[in-house]
Amino acid sequence: MVIKVEADLSPIAAGNFVALASCSFYDGTVFHRTPTLQDGTPFVIQGGDPDGTGTGGPGYTIKDEPVTTPYKRGTVAMARTQAPDSVGSQFFIVLDDKDGDVLSSANTYQIIGNVASGMETADAIYVASGGVELPKNPVPITTATVANP
């Protein structure tokens, strides 16, 4: 799967994501969250937690940035808690355009880019994880690398 980072959407968050990927932070982490909407629509796959529990991070958080772009299938955004300025390392990939409507109501998850190729891999991760909030056998991120355009 190839993620195209678009720094102009959320410069601080995008820079943080690239920095973490560049230092191998994401290597060996898992997609620890793969929830389904109430109507059965696949929602997101979420990863980037070094603990694999949904509560871990890099040991720091970054400042919130405004979100002005709609969420759609393939959008990559940073996960956060309800607290302000709580973005760390966790990110998610939107699996369905309908999910964008759900996310846009909150409009607080900083978009850092989109899946440029390999969206079928994101779909396969969701299926392999069973489409549950916390999968019993989460799919690992073997290696995350940063390539220059």
Contact map, one row per residue, 1 for C-alpha under 8 A:
11100000000000000000000000000000000000000000000000000000000000000000000000000000000000000000000000000000000000000011111011000000000000000000000000000
11110000000000000000000000000000000000000000000000000000000000000000000000000000000000000000000000000000000000000011110000000000000000000000000000000
11111000000000000000000000000000000000000000000000000000000000000000000000010000000000000000000000000000000000001111100000000000000000000000000000000
01111100000000000000000000000000000000000000000000000000000000000000000000000000000000000000000000000000000000001111000000000000000000000000000000000
00111110000001000000000000000000000000000000000000000000000000000000000000000000000000000000000000000000000000011100000000000000000000000000000000000
00011111110001000000000000000000000000000000000000000000000000000000000000000000000000000000000000000000000000011100000000000000000000000000000000000
00001111111101100000000000000000000000000000000000000000000000000000000000000000000000000000000000000000000000011000000000000000000000000000000000000
00000111111000000000000000000000000000000000000000000000000000000000000000000000000000000000000000000000000000000000000000000000000000000000000000000
00000111111001000000000000000000000000000000000000000000000000000011100000000000000000000000000000000000000001111000000000000000000000000000000000000
00000111111111000000000000000000000000000000000000000000000000001110000000000000000000000000000000000000000001110000000000000000000000000000000000000
00000011111111100000000000000000000000000000000000000000000000000000000000000000000000000000000000000000000000010000000000000000000000000000000000000
00000010011111110000000000000000000000000000000000000000000001101000000000000000000000000000000000000000000000000000000000000000000000000000000000000
00000000011111111000000000000000000000000000000000000000000001001000000000000100000000100000000000000000000001110000000000000000000000000000000000000
00001110111111111100000000000000000000000000000000000000000000000000000000000000000000000000000000000000000000011000000000000000000000000000000000000
00000010001111111110000000000000000000000000000000000000000000000000000000000000000000000000000000000000000000000000000000000000000000000000000000000
00000000000111111111000000000000000000000000000000000000000000000000000000000000000000001000000000000000000000000000000000000000000000000000000000000
00000000000011111111100000000000000000000000000000000000000000000000000000000000000000001000000000000000000000000000000000000000000000000000000000000
00000000000001111111110000000000000000000000000000000000000000000000000000000000000000000000000000000000000000000000000000000000000000000000000001000
00000000000000111111111000000000000000000000000000000000000000000000000000000000000000000000000000000000000000000000000000000000000000000000000000000
00000000000000011111111111000000000000000000000000000000000000000000000000000000000000001000000000000000000000000000000000000000000000000000000000000
00000000000000001111111111100000000000000000000000000000000000000000000000000000000000000000000000000000000000000000000000000000000000000000000111000
00000000000000000111111110000000000000000000000000000000000000000000000000000000000000000000000000000000000000000000000000000000000000000000000111000
00000000000000000011111110000000000000000000000000000000000000000000000000000000000000000000000000000000000000000000000000000000000000000000000000000
00000000000000000001111111100000000000000000000000000000000000000000000000000000000000000000000000000000000000000000000000000000000000000000001110000
00000000000000000001111111100000000000000000000001000000000000000000000000000000000000000000000000000000000000000000000000000000000000000000000000000
00000000000000000001100111111000000000000000000111000000000000000000000000000000000000000000000000000000000000000000000000000000000000000000101100000
00000000000000000000100111111000000000000000000000000000000000000000000000000000000000000000000000000000000000000000000000000000000000000000111100000
00000000000000000000000001111100000000000000000000000000000000000000000000000000000000000000000000000000000000000000000000000000000000000001111000000
00000000000000000000000001111110000000000000001111110000000000000000000000000000000000000000000000000000000000000000000000000000000000000001110000000
00000000000000000000000000011111000000000000001111010000000000000000000000000000000000000000000000000000000000000000000000000000000000000111100000000
00000000000000000000000000001111110000000000111100010000000000000000000000000000000000000000000000000000000000000000000000001000000000000111100000000
00000000000000000000000000000111110000000000111010011100000000000000000000000000000000000000000000000000000000000000000000000000000001100110000000000
00000000000000000000000000000011111000000001111000000100000000000000000000000000000000000000000000000000000000000000000000000000000111100100000000000
00000000000000000000000000000011111100000111110000000000000000000000000000000000000000000000000000000000000000000000000000000100111111100000000000000
00000000000000000000000000000000111110000111100000000000000000000000000000000000000000000000000000000000000000000000000000000000001111000000000000000
00000000000000000000000000000000011111111111000000000000000000000000000000000000000000000000000000000000000000000000000000000000001110000000000000000
00000000000000000000000000000000001111111110000000000000000000000000000000000000000000000000000000000000000000000000000000000000000000000000000000000
00000000000000000000000000000000000111111000000000000000000000000000000000000000000000000000000000000000000000000000000000000000000000000000000000000
00000000000000000000000000000000000111111000000000000000000000000000000000000000000000000000000000000000000000000000000000000000000000000000000000000
00000000000000000000000000000000000111111100000000000000000000000000000000000000000000000000000000000000000000000000000000000000000000000000000000000
00000000000000000000000000000000000111111110000000000000000000000000000000000000000000000000000100000000000000000000000000000000000000000000000000000
00000000000000000000000000000000011110011111000000000000000000000000000000000000000000000000001100000000000000000000000000000100001000000000000000000
00000000000000000000000000000000011110001111100000000000000000000000000000000000000000000000011100100000000000000000000000000000000000000000000000000
00000000000000000000000000000000111100000111110000000000000000000000000000000000000000000001111000100000000000000000000000000100000000000000000000000
00000000000000000000000000000011111000000011111000000000000000000000000000000000000000000001111000000000000000000000000001001100000000000000000000000
00000000000000000000000000000011110000000001111100000000000000000000000000000010000000000111100000000000000000000000000000000000000000000000000000000
00000000000000000000000000001111100000000000111110010000000000000000000000000000000000000111000000000000000000000000000000000000000000000000000000000
00000000000000000000000001001110000000000000011111010000100000000000000000000000000000001110000000000000000000000000000000000000000000000000000000000
00000000000000000000000001001101000000000000001111111111100000000000000000000000000000001100000000000000000000000000000000000000000000000000000000000
00000000000000000000000011001100000000000000000111110001110000000000000000000000000000000000000000000000000000000000000000000000000000000000000000000
00000000000000000000000000001000000000000000000011111111100000000000000000000000000000000000000000000000000000000000000000000000000000000000000000000
00000000000000000000000000001111000000000000001111111111000000000000000000000000000000000000000000000000000000000000000000000000000000000000000000000
00000000000000000000000000000001000000000000000010111111000000000000000000000000000000000000000000000000000000000000000000000000000000000000000000000
00000000000000000000000000000001100000000000000010111111000000000000000000000000000000000100000000000000000000000000000000000000000000000000000000000
00000000000000000000000000000000000000000000000010111111100000000000000000000000000000000000000000000000000000000000000000000000000000000000000000000
00000000000000000000000000000000000000000000000011111111110000000000000000000000000000000000000000000000000000000000000000000000000000000000000000000
00000000000000000000000000000000000000000000000111100011111100000000000000000000000000011100000000000000000000000000000000000000000000000000000000000
00000000000000000000000000000000000000000000000001000001111110000000000000000000000000011000000000000000000000000000000000000000000000000000000000000
00000000000000000000000000000000000000000000000000000000111110000000000000000000000000010000000000000000000000000000000000000000000000000000000000000
00000000000000000000000000000000000000000000000000000000111111000000000000000000000000010000000000000000000000000000000000000000000000000000000000000
00000000000000000000000000000000000000000000000000000000011111100000000000000000000011110000000000000000000000000000000000000000000000000000000000000
00000000000110000000000000000000000000000000000000000000000111110000000000000000000011110000000000000000000000000000000000000000000000000000000000000
00000000000100000000000000000000000000000000000000000000000011111000000000000000000111100000000000000000000000000000000000000000000000000000000000000
00000000000000000000000000000000000000000000000000000000000001111100000000000000000111100000000000000000000001000000000000000000000000000000000000000
00000000010110000000000000000000000000000000000000000000000000111110000000000000000000000000000000000000000001000000000000000000000000000000000000000
00000000010000000000000000000000000000000000000000000000000000011111000000000000000000000000000000000000000101000000000000000000000000000000000000000
00000000110000000000000000000000000000000000000000000000000000001111100000000000000000000000000000000000001111100000000000000000000000000000000000000
00000000100000000000000000000000000000000000000000000000000000000111110000000000000000000000000000000000000000000000000000000000000000000000000000000
00000000100000000000000000000000000000000000000000000000000000000011111000000000000000000000000000000000000000100000000000000000000000000000000000000
00000000000000000000000000000000000000000000000000000000000000000001111100000000000000000000000000010001000000000000000000000000000000000000000000000
00000000000000000000000000000000000000000000000000000000000000000000111110100000000000000000010010111011000000100000000000000000000000000000000000000
00000000000000000000000000000000000000000000000000000000000000000000011111100000000000000000011111110000000000000000000000000000000000000000000000000
00000000000000000000000000000000000000000000000000000000000000000000001111100000000000000000111110110000000000000000000000000000000000000000000000000
00000000000000000000000000000000000000000000000000000000000000000000000111110000000000000000111100000000000000000111001000000000000000000000000000000
00000000000000000000000000000000000000000000000000000000000000000000001111111000000000000000110000000000000000111110000000000000000000000000000000000
00100000000000000000000000000000000000000000000000000000000000000000000001111100000000000011110000000000000000111110000000000000000000000000000000000
00000000000000000000000000000000000000000000000000000000000000000000000000111110000000000011100000000000000011111000000000000000000000000000000000000
00000000000010000000000000000000000000000000000000000000000000000000000000011111000000111111000000000000000011110000000000000000000000000000000000000
00000000000000000000000000000000000000000000010000000000000000000000000000001111100000111111000000000000000011000000000000000000000000000000000000000
00000000000000000000000000000000000000000000000000000000000000000000000000000111111001110100000000000000000010000000000000000000000000000000000000000
00000000000000000000000000000000000000000000000000000000000000000000000000000011111101100000000000000000000000000000000000000000000000000000000000000
00000000000000000000000000000000000000000000000000000000000000000000000000000001111101000000000000000000000000000000000000000000000000000000000000000
00000000000000000000000000000000000000000000000000000000000000000000000000000001111111000000000000000000000000000000000000000000000000000000000000000
00000000000000000000000000000000000000000000000000000000000000110000000000000000111111000000000000000000000000000000000000000000000000000000000000000
00000000000000000000000000000000000000000000000000000000000011110000000000000000001111100000000000000000000000000000000000000000000000000000000000000
00000000000000000000000000000000000000000000000000000000000011110000000000000001111111110000000000000000000000000000000000000000000000000000000000000
00000000000010000000000000000000000000000000000000000000000011110000000000000111100011111100000000000000000000000000000000000000000000000000000000000
00000000000000000000000000000000000000000000000000000000111111000000000000000111000001111100000000000000000000000000000000000000000000000000000000000
00000000000000011001000000000000000000000000000110000000110000000000000000000110000000111110000000000000000000000000000000000000000000000000000000000
00000000000000000000000000000000000000000000011110000100100000000000000000000111000000111111000000000000000000000000000000000000000000000000000000000
00000000000000000000000000000000000000000000011100000000000000000000000000011110000000001111100000000000000000000000000000000000000000000000000000000
00000000000000000000000000000000000000000001111000000000000000000000000000011110000000000111110000000000000000000000000000000000000000000000000000000
00000000000000000000000000000000000000000001110000000000000000000000000011111000000000000011111000000000000000000110000001000000000000000000000000000
00000000000000000000000000000000000000000011100000000000000000000000001111110000000000000001111110110000000000000000000000000000000000000000000000000
00000000000000000000000000000000000000000111100000000000000000000000000111000000000000000000111110100000000000000000000001100000000000000000000000000
00000000000000000000000000000000000000001110000000000000000000000000000111000000000000000000011111110000000000000000000000000000000000000000000000000
00000000000000000000000000000000000000000000000000000000000000000000001110000000000000000000011111111000000000000000000000000000000000000000000000000
00000000000000000000000000000000000000000000000000000000000000000000000100000000000000000000000111111100000000000000000000000000000000000000000000000
00000000000000000000000000000000000000000011000000000000000000000000001110000000000000000000011111111110000000000000000000000000000000000000000000000
00000000000000000000000000000000000000000000000000000000000000000000011110000000000000000000010111111111000000000000000000000000000000000000000000000
00000000000000000000000000000000000000000000000000000000000000000000001000000000000000000000000011111111100000000000000000000000000000000000000000000
00000000000000000000000000000000000000000000000000000000000000000000000000000000000000000000000001111111110000000000000000000000000000000000000000000
00000000000000000000000000000000000000000000000000000000000000000000001000000000000000000000000000111111111010000000000000000000000000000000000000000
00000000000000000000000000000000000000000000000000000000000000000000011000000000000000000000000000011111111100000000000000000000000000000000000000000
00000000000000000000000000000000000000000000000000000000000000000000000000000000000000000000000000001111111000000000000000000000000000000000000000000
00000000000000000000000000000000000000000000000000000000000000000000000000000000000000000000000000000111111110000000000000000000000000000000000000000
00000000000000000000000000000000000000000000000000000000000000000010000000000000000000000000000000000011111110000000000000000000000000000000000000000
00000000000000000000000000000000000000000000000000000000000000000110000000000000000000000000000000000001011111000000000000000000000000000000000000000
00000000000000000000000000000000000000000000000000000000000000000010000000001111000000000000000000000010011111100000000000000000000000000000000000000
00000000110010000000000000000000000000000000000000000000000000011110000000001110000000000000000000000000000111110000000000000000000000000000000000000
00000000110010000000000000000000000000000000000000000000000000000010101000111100000000000000000000000000000011111000000000000000000000000000000000000
00001110111011000000000000000000000000000000000000000000000000000000000000111100000000000000000000000000000001111100000000000000000000000000000000000
00111110100001000000000000000000000000000000000000000000000000000000000000111000000000000000000000000000000000111110000000000000000000000000000000000
00111100000000000000000000000000000000000000000000000000000000000000000001110000000000000000100000000000000000011111000000000000000000000000000000000
11110000000000000000000000000000000000000000000000000000000000000000000001110000000000000000100000000000000000001111111000000000000000000000000000000
11110000000000000000000000000000000000000000000000000000000000000000000001000000000000000000000000000000000000000111111000000000000000000000000000000
11100000000000000000000000000000000000000000000000000000000000000000000000000000000000000000000000000000000000000011111000000000000000000000000000000
11000000000000000000000000000000000000000000000000000000000000000000000000000000000000000000000000000000000000000011111111000000000000000000000000000
10000000000000000000000000000000000000000000000000000000000000000000000001000000000000000000000000000000000000000011111111100000000000000000000000000
00000000000000000000000000000000000000000000000000000000000000000000000000000000000000000000000000000000000000000000011111110000000000000000000000000
10000000000000000000000000000000000000000000000000000000000000000000000000000000000000000000000000000000000000000000011111111000000000000000000000000
10000000000000000000000000000000000000000000100000000000000000000000000000000000000000000000101000000000000000000000011111111100000000000000000000000
00000000000000000000000000000000000000000000000000000000000000000000000000000000000000000000001000000000000000000000001111111110000000000000000000000
00000000000000000000000000000000000000000000000000000000000000000000000000000000000000000000000000000000000000000000000111111111000000000000000000000
00000000000000000000000000000010000000000000100000000000000000000000000000000000000000000000000000000000000000000000000011111111100000000010000000000
00000000000000000000000000000000010000000101100000000000000000000000000000000000000000000000000000000000000000000000000001111111111000000000000000000
00000000000000000000000000000000000000000000000000000000000000000000000000000000000000000000000000000000000000000000000000111111111000000000000000000
00000000000000000000000000000000000000000000000000000000000000000000000000000000000000000000000000000000000000000000000000011111111000000010000000000
00000000000000000000000000000000010000000000000000000000000000000000000000000000000000000000000000000000000000000000000000001111111100111110000000000
00000000000000000000000000000000010000000000000000000000000000000000000000000000000000000000000000000000000000000000000000000111111100100000000000000
00000000000000000000000000000000011100000100000000000000000000000000000000000000000000000000000000000000000000000000000000000111111110100000000000000
00000000000000000000000000000000111100000000000000000000000000000000000000000000000000000000000000000000000000000000000000000000111111100000000000000
00000000000000000000000000000000111100000000000000000000000000000000000000000000000000000000000000000000000000000000000000000000001111100000000000000
00000000000000000000000000000001111000000000000000000000000000000000000000000000000000000000000000000000000000000000000000000000000111110100000000000
00000000000000000000000000000001110000000000000000000000000000000000000000000000000000000000000000000000000000000000000000000000111111111100000000000
00000000000000000000000000000000000000000000000000000000000000000000000000000000000000000000000000000000000000000000000000000000100001111100000000000
00000000000000000000000000000000000000000000000000000000000000000000000000000000000000000000000000000000000000000000000000000000100000111110000000000
00000000000000000000000000000111100000000000000000000000000000000000000000000000000000000000000000000000000000000000000000000000100001111111000000000
00000000000000000000000000000111000000000000000000000000000000000000000000000000000000000000000000000000000000000000000000001001100000001111100000000
00000000000000000000000000011110000000000000000000000000000000000000000000000000000000000000000000000000000000000000000000000000000000000111110000000
00000000000000000000000001111110000000000000000000000000000000000000000000000000000000000000000000000000000000000000000000000000000000000011111100000
00000000000000000000000000111000000000000000000000000000000000000000000000000000000000000000000000000000000000000000000000000000000000000001111100000
00000000000000000000000101110000000000000000000000000000000000000000000000000000000000000000000000000000000000000000000000000000000000000000111110000
00000000000000000000110101100000000000000000000000000000000000000000000000000000000000000000000000000000000000000000000000000000000000000000111111000
00000000000000000000110100000000000000000000000000000000000000000000000000000000000000000000000000000000000000000000000000000000000000000000001111100
00000000000000000100110000000000000000000000000000000000000000000000000000000000000000000000000000000000000000000000000000000000000000000000000111110
00000000000000000000000000000000000000000000000000000000000000000000000000000000000000000000000000000000000000000000000000000000000000000000000011111
00000000000000000000000000000000000000000000000000000000000000000000000000000000000000000000000000000000000000000000000000000000000000000000000001111
00000000000000000000000000000000000000000000000000000000000000000000000000000000000000000000000000000000000000000000000000000000000000000000000000111
